[in-house]
Amino acid sequence: MARVKHTSKDIDLIARMMRAEAEGEGKLGMLMVGNVIVNRAVADCLDFRDVRTINDVIFQIQGGNYSFEAVQKGNLFYSPARDLERDLARQVVQSWRQHPSKYALWYFNPYAPCPPTWYDQPFSGQFKQHCYYEPQANTCDSVYR
C-alpha cells in the first residue's frame, strides 16, 4: 500500500522536483528529497496541515514564496521527468525511507556546516550537501507513521 495517494502526474511532479533539487547528489540524494515531499503530504501538523496532495506540497506557498526554490527559479523543475527519476518517485510514494530524511519535513543546502536547528526544528543528519530536519518530539506524530 502506498504511503500517499498519487497519480502519474504526481509521480512526474516528484520526479521533476527530485531532479531539480538533488540531481548532483545521485539516486540516494534524490530519494531523500522525494521522501521529504511524501512526508509533507502525510504530515498533519505544523506548516503542513493544509497540504494533502503531492501537488499541494510542491506548490505550497509560505511567507510569500514557494516552499521549494526550484519551483520559483525554474531550473530543472520545468524540464520533463525522466524514467530514472520516475522510478525513484515510485519508490518514495510506496515505502522508501532512510535516515536522515526518514522523518524529515525540511532540508536545505546551507553552503556551510549544517546548523543544529532549522526554524526551531532539530537536525536529523546530512547527506552530501543537504541538511535534513525533522519535527521536534511530540509535535507531529503523523510523520512517524
MOVENZI-V939719 format. One record per residue. N is the residue number from 1. PSI is psi in whole degrees, -180 to 180 (* if undefined). OMEGA is omega as a letter, one per 40 degrees, with the letter a starting at -180 (none if undefined). Layout:
[[N,PSI,OMEGA] [N,PSI,OMEGA]]
//
This chain:
[[1,137,a] [2,150,i] [3,-27,a] [4,144,i] [5,143,a] [6,157,i] [7,176,i] [8,-31,i] [9,-39,i] [10,-41,i] [11,-43,i] [12,-42,i] [13,-48,i] [14,-45,a] [15,-46,a] [16,-39,i] [17,-41,i] [18,-44,i] [19,-47,a] [20,-37,a] [21,-27,a] [22,21,a] [23,-39,a] [24,-8,a] [25,13,i] [26,-174,a] [27,-45,a] [28,-42,i] [29,-40,i] [30,-39,i] [31,-40,a] [32,-42,i] [33,-44,i] [34,-37,i] [35,-40,i] [36,-40,i] [37,-49,i] [38,-43,i] [39,-42,i] [40,-35,a] [41,-31,a] [42,-18,a] [43,131,i] [44,65,a] [45,170,i] [46,-129,a] [47,1,a] [48,22,i] [49,-32,a] [50,12,i] [51,117,a] [52,-16,a] [53,165,i] [54,-44,i] [55,-44,i] [56,-44,a] [57,-50,a] [58,-40,a] [59,18,i] [60,138,i] [61,129,i] [62,131,i] [63,31,i] [64,-1,a] [65,158,i] [66,144,i] [67,-34,a] [68,123,a] [69,-33,a] [70,-30,i] [71,-40,a] [72,-45,a] [73,-16,i] [74,-51,a] [75,-123,a] [76,-14,a] [77,-34,a] [78,8,i] [79,152,i] [80,148,i] [81,148,i] [82,160,a] [83,-42,a] [84,-51,a] [85,-34,i] [86,-43,i] [87,-42,i] [88,-41,i] [89,-41,i] [90,-36,i] [91,-44,a] [92,-33,i] [93,-24,i] [94,-61,a] [95,-8,a] [96,127,i] [97,136,i] [98,144,i] [99,141,e] [100,2,a] [101,-3,a] [102,-48,a] [103,12,a] [104,143,i] [105,-9,a] [106,152,i] [107,156,i] [108,166,i] [109,102,a] [110,-8,a] [111,29,i] [112,179,i] [113,147,i] [114,130,i] [115,156,a] [116,-20,i] [117,159,i] [118,116,a] [119,46,i] [120,13,i] [121,140,a] [122,145,i] [123,129,i] [124,-16,i] [125,176,a] [126,142,i] [127,118,a] [128,-117,a] [129,-11,a] [130,135,i] [131,136,a] [132,144,a] [133,133,i] [134,165,a] [135,152,i] [136,150,i] [137,140,i] [138,24,i] [139,-10,a] [140,65,a] [141,-33,a] [142,-27,a] [143,-20,a] [144,0,i] [145,*,none]]
//
